């Protein structure tokens, strides 16, 4: 089971009202009757900015034995997310943006690498891609607790805000002309965008990038794992920084 889970209408309502748990999303059965408790869950979710979605009963039954979940399951995060504004104002530093990365092991590996490379924040979309779950936490070897995890509703909006605050945006794209080692990472506050395993980076984000870079390949087998690609680029930024300080 990848996520920390609570289930049942009353339990989910109580957790929402308490406001002490960090939600990834709430799953509601498509077959659930629109009773007062379901409506309350939807209202509380909207009030607290928690995403809810309607799914097939089979999906819920895969997570919790049928009959016990009452048509409602909440997936919780093991870490607390922070707002992008708070990060920019109070923490700052280089960030990695994950655009639709869908594999929890990749997300965990990237976070572990990012912490080792001195990255200060990870930006995740609230609706597309993996949020922080127990698999991410385990794969990161606890690194999720040593970096700011920022959840945003719009990656495009987040990138625009970063650019307004003097960040240089770098997109990893195998169609790019420049190689990853052509950038002087040591002389900038940067946000590195890594794309989804199959789809890559969305066109809207590519348009906002100040630099588009690739990792050159010696063969036509162009399928380097996203976590490996992130490690190569991030530790090139470390190399440039260390070289610059030498």
C-alpha positions as CSV (number, residue, x, y, z in Angstrom):
1,X,0.0,0.0,0.0
2,X,1.7,3.2,-1.2
3,X,-0.2,5.8,0.7
4,X,-1.1,6.4,4.3
5,X,-4.9,5.9,4.2
6,X,-8.0,6.8,6.2
7,X,-11.4,5.6,5.1
8,X,-15.0,5.9,6.0
9,X,-17.2,9.0,5.9
10,X,-17.0,10.0,9.5
11,X,-13.2,9.4,9.7
12,X,-12.5,11.5,6.6
13,X,-14.8,14.3,7.9
14,X,-13.1,14.3,11.3
15,X,-9.6,14.5,9.6
16,X,-10.7,17.4,7.4
17,X,-12.3,19.3,10.3
18,X,-9.2,18.8,12.5
19,X,-6.9,20.2,9.8
20,X,-3.9,18.4,11.3
21,X,-3.4,15.9,8.5
22,X,-1.8,16.6,5.1
23,X,-4.0,15.2,2.3
24,X,-2.9,14.2,-1.1
25,X,-6.4,13.6,-2.4
26,X,-9.8,12.1,-1.5
27,X,-11.3,9.3,-3.6
28,X,-15.1,9.0,-3.7
29,X,-17.0,6.1,-5.3
30,X,-18.9,7.0,-8.5
31,X,-21.7,4.9,-7.1
32,X,-22.0,6.8,-3.8
33,X,-25.3,8.4,-3.2
34,X,-25.1,12.2,-2.8
35,X,-26.0,12.0,0.9
36,X,-25.3,14.7,3.5
37,X,-21.9,13.2,4.6
38,X,-20.6,13.0,1.0
39,X,-21.6,16.6,0.4
40,X,-19.9,17.7,3.6
41,X,-16.7,15.9,2.6
42,X,-16.8,17.7,-0.8
43,X,-17.4,21.1,0.9
44,X,-14.7,20.6,3.5
45,X,-12.3,19.4,0.8
46,X,-12.9,22.6,-1.2
47,X,-12.5,24.7,1.9
48,X,-9.1,23.2,2.7
49,X,-7.9,23.0,-0.9
50,X,-7.9,19.2,-1.0
51,X,-8.5,17.6,-4.3
52,X,-11.3,15.0,-4.5
53,X,-12.1,12.8,-7.5
54,X,-14.8,10.2,-8.3
55,X,-13.5,6.7,-9.1
56,X,-14.8,3.2,-9.8
57,X,-15.7,1.2,-6.7
58,X,-13.2,-1.4,-7.9
59,X,-10.4,1.2,-7.3
60,X,-11.5,1.7,-3.7
61,X,-11.8,-2.1,-3.1
62,X,-8.2,-2.5,-4.2
63,X,-7.1,-0.2,-1.4
64,X,-9.5,-1.2,1.4
65,X,-11.7,-4.3,1.7
66,X,-15.2,-3.8,0.2
67,X,-17.8,-2.5,2.7
68,X,-15.3,-1.0,5.1
69,X,-14.5,2.2,3.2
70,X,-18.2,3.3,2.8
71,X,-17.3,4.7,-0.7
72,X,-14.7,7.2,0.6
73,X,-10.9,6.9,1.0
74,X,-8.5,9.7,1.8
75,X,-4.8,9.4,0.7
76,X,-2.5,11.2,3.1
77,X,1.0,12.6,2.8
78,X,3.7,11.5,5.3
79,X,5.2,15.1,5.0
80,X,3.8,18.6,5.2
81,X,3.7,20.6,2.0
82,X,4.6,24.3,2.0
83,X,3.4,27.1,-0.2
84,X,5.6,28.4,-3.0
85,X,5.3,32.0,-1.7
86,X,6.6,30.8,1.7
87,X,9.5,29.0,0.1
88,X,10.6,32.0,-2.0
89,X,10.2,34.4,0.9
90,X,11.7,32.4,3.8
91,X,13.9,29.7,2.4
92,X,15.0,30.2,-1.2
93,X,17.6,28.3,-3.2
94,X,17.6,26.0,-6.2
95,X,14.5,23.8,-6.9
96,X,13.6,20.8,-9.0
97,X,10.1,20.8,-10.7
98,X,8.6,17.4,-11.5
99,X,6.2,17.7,-14.4
100,X,4.0,14.6,-14.2
101,X,6.5,12.1,-13.0
102,X,4.3,9.0,-12.3
103,X,6.6,6.5,-10.7
104,X,6.9,6.8,-6.9
105,X,10.4,5.2,-7.0
106,X,11.6,7.8,-9.5
107,X,10.2,10.6,-7.4
108,X,11.9,9.2,-4.2
109,X,15.2,8.7,-6.0
110,X,15.1,12.3,-7.4
111,X,14.4,13.7,-4.0
112,X,17.3,11.8,-2.5
113,X,19.7,13.0,-5.2
114,X,18.4,16.6,-4.9
115,X,19.1,16.7,-1.1
116,X,22.6,15.3,-1.7
117,X,23.2,18.0,-4.4
118,X,22.1,20.8,-2.1
119,X,18.7,21.5,-3.8
120,X,16.4,23.3,-1.4
121,X,12.9,22.5,-2.9
122,X,10.9,20.0,-4.9
123,X,7.8,21.3,-6.7
124,X,5.0,18.9,-7.5
125,X,1.7,19.4,-9.3
126,X,-1.3,18.6,-7.2
127,X,-3.3,16.9,-10.0
128,X,-0.8,15.2,-12.3
129,X,2.0,12.9,-11.2
130,X,2.9,11.4,-7.9
131,X,2.7,13.2,-4.6
132,X,4.5,12.2,-1.5
133,X,3.5,8.8,-0.3
134,X,5.1,6.1,1.8
135,X,6.9,4.6,-1.3
136,X,8.4,7.9,-2.1
137,X,9.4,8.4,1.5
138,X,11.1,5.0,1.7
139,X,12.8,5.3,-1.7
140,X,14.2,8.7,-0.7
141,X,15.8,7.1,2.4
142,X,14.2,9.8,4.5
143,X,15.4,12.7,2.3
144,X,11.8,14.0,2.1
145,X,12.4,15.3,5.6
146,X,15.4,17.3,4.6
147,X,14.0,19.4,1.7
148,X,11.0,21.7,1.2
149,X,8.2,19.9,-0.7
150,X,6.0,22.4,-2.5
151,X,2.6,21.3,-4.0
152,X,1.1,23.7,-6.5
153,X,-2.2,23.7,-8.5
154,X,-0.5,25.1,-11.6
155,X,3.1,24.4,-12.7
156,X,2.9,27.1,-15.3
157,X,1.9,29.6,-12.6
158,X,4.7,28.4,-10.4
159,X,7.3,28.7,-13.1
160,X,6.1,32.3,-13.9
161,X,6.3,33.2,-10.2
162,X,9.8,31.8,-10.0
163,X,10.9,33.8,-13.1
164,X,9.4,36.9,-11.4
165,X,11.7,36.2,-8.5
166,X,14.9,36.0,-10.5
167,X,15.0,32.3,-11.1
168,X,16.4,30.9,-14.3
169,X,14.3,28.0,-15.6
170,X,16.1,25.0,-17.1
171,X,14.2,22.3,-19.0
172,X,15.6,18.8,-19.6
173,X,14.5,17.9,-23.1
174,X,16.1,15.3,-25.4
175,X,15.2,17.5,-28.4
176,X,17.3,20.4,-27.1
177,X,20.3,21.8,-28.9
178,X,22.5,22.6,-25.8
179,X,24.1,19.9,-23.7
180,X,23.6,19.8,-19.9
181,X,27.2,20.7,-19.2
182,X,27.0,23.9,-21.3
183,X,25.2,25.8,-18.5
184,X,27.0,27.6,-15.7
185,X,24.7,26.5,-12.9
186,X,27.0,28.1,-10.3
187,X,26.1,31.6,-11.4
188,X,22.3,31.4,-11.1
189,X,19.4,30.6,-8.9
190,X,17.8,27.8,-11.0
191,X,14.7,25.8,-11.3
192,X,15.3,22.5,-13.1
193,X,12.2,20.9,-14.8
194,X,12.2,17.1,-15.3
195,X,9.4,15.7,-17.4
196,X,7.2,12.6,-17.2
197,X,8.6,9.2,-18.0
198,X,6.9,8.9,-21.3
199,X,5.4,12.3,-22.2
200,X,8.3,14.5,-21.2
201,X,7.8,18.2,-20.3
202,X,4.6,19.9,-21.3
203,X,4.8,22.4,-24.2
204,X,3.5,25.2,-21.9
205,X,6.5,24.8,-19.6
206,X,9.0,24.4,-22.4
207,X,7.9,27.8,-23.7
208,X,8.8,29.3,-20.4
209,X,12.2,27.8,-20.1
210,X,15.3,30.1,-20.3
211,X,17.5,27.1,-21.2
212,X,16.7,23.8,-22.8
213,X,19.3,21.1,-22.3
214,X,19.9,17.5,-23.2
215,X,22.2,14.6,-22.1
216,X,24.0,13.5,-25.2
217,X,23.7,9.8,-26.2
218,X,26.1,7.7,-28.1
219,X,23.3,5.5,-29.5
220,X,19.8,6.0,-30.7
221,X,18.5,4.2,-27.5
222,X,17.1,7.4,-26.0
223,X,15.4,6.3,-22.9
224,X,17.5,7.3,-19.9
225,X,15.5,7.0,-16.7
226,X,14.3,10.3,-15.4
227,X,15.9,9.8,-11.9
228,X,19.2,9.0,-13.6
229,X,18.9,12.0,-15.8
230,X,18.2,14.2,-12.9
231,X,21.2,12.9,-11.0
232,X,23.5,13.6,-14.0
233,X,22.3,17.2,-14.3
234,X,22.2,18.0,-10.6
235,X,25.7,16.8,-10.0
236,X,27.0,18.7,-13.0
237,X,25.6,21.8,-11.1
238,X,27.5,20.6,-8.0
239,X,30.7,20.1,-10.1
240,X,30.4,23.6,-11.5
241,X,29.8,25.1,-8.1
242,X,32.8,23.3,-6.5
243,X,35.0,24.2,-9.4
244,X,34.0,27.8,-9.1
245,X,34.8,27.9,-5.4
246,X,38.2,26.2,-5.9
